């Protein structure tokens, strides 16, 4: 059964979480992790 759709409203705070299957790493290294965080920061800036 799929989860229920998220209720969205202006000014709401949402928790974002990333993890690999079975606890596996999701980044190849620090460079990969930093690129993800920079991209996430850019997108959050566009949507704020």
Buried (B, 14 or more C-beta within 10 A) or exposed (E): EEEEEEEEEEEEEEEEEEEEEEEEEEBEEEEEEEEEEEEEEEEEEEEE
